[in-house]
Amino acid sequence: MKLQGKLLLNESMRRYTSWRAGGAVDRLYIPAGLEDLQCFLQSLPTGEAIYFIGLGSNLLVRDGGVRGTVVLMHDALTGLRFEGASVYAEAGVTCAKLAKFAAREHLRGAEFLAGIPGTVGGALAMNAGCFGGETWGIVSRAFTIDRHGNVLERSQADVEVGYRHVVLPGEEWFVAAWFQLHEGESGEAEEKIKALLAKRLATQPLNLPNAGSTFRNPEGDFAARLIEASGLKGCRIGGAQVSELHANFIVNPGDATADDIERLIAHMRDTVLQKQGVELQREVKIIGEKL
């Protein structure tokens, strides 16, 4: 089968990451669908480094770029349909679209996904959550794909799930999932989504490039509180800045390099450890090479 997707060589990752920073990847592939993705993976050399990304949130690509292949799922695998009280969503569907899709049918349980700035694939891979909800709390089963192009069905029992932490049995990536929801009153889900989005707009720096929460919340506390208590709000390294609005966000006001952002992450972690005695765990994934 001839590949139907789009292959880009030495492609800058800036436009594909929400921080708008980082170097180029050797190969960027945008599949035309699941079968095309299977064929593409089968065509790659053994040992090729492979990375799957959606909206590029929660991701820092270093300035030296990525050796290997990045598969871009957003706008690629976008199937979305109802199956009774369940919703089937492919990995390239945005979390916000899934939440609104379910709400229109008066299904409850997915509203929190409207506050996650990523895709279904990314949410599955890290058990993304906000406003008291977590992705794997509503997943009944999922499809994954391995580096050989095999599609596998995974149940909750097959996957190790924790706070912002998911481990699959092998080298696999999520391509779809079924979300088990429940019926609510007419308009109930829509109103909750509106309230959550209003809260997000008021408390997060959505007007500037960012990657969402930089650190996980330690048990019984909040990373933002610890960072703010350490006097880091507004702190800058190069073009990267700790948000004045939400201390667990790093923003790029215009000219931050990936190195600026990575050095600021390290400074935040070290300062909080020194002043608060808490070692924060990074939520943002870092890939690629330094210059």
Secondary structure, 3 states (H helix, E strand, C coil): CCCCCEEEEEEECHHHCCCCCCCEEEEEEECCCHHHHHHHHHHCCCCCCEEEECCCCCEEECCCCEEEEEEECCCCCCCEEEECCEEEEECCCEHHHHHHHHHHCCEECCHHHHHCCCEHHHHHHHCCEECCEEHHHCEEEEEEEECCCCEEEEEHHHCEEECCEEECCCCEEEEEEEEECEECCCCHHHHHHHHHHHHHHHHCCCCCCECCCCECCCCCCCHHHHHHHCCCCCCEECCEEECCCCCCCEECCCCCCHHHHHHHHHHHHHHHHHHHCCCCCECCEEECCCC
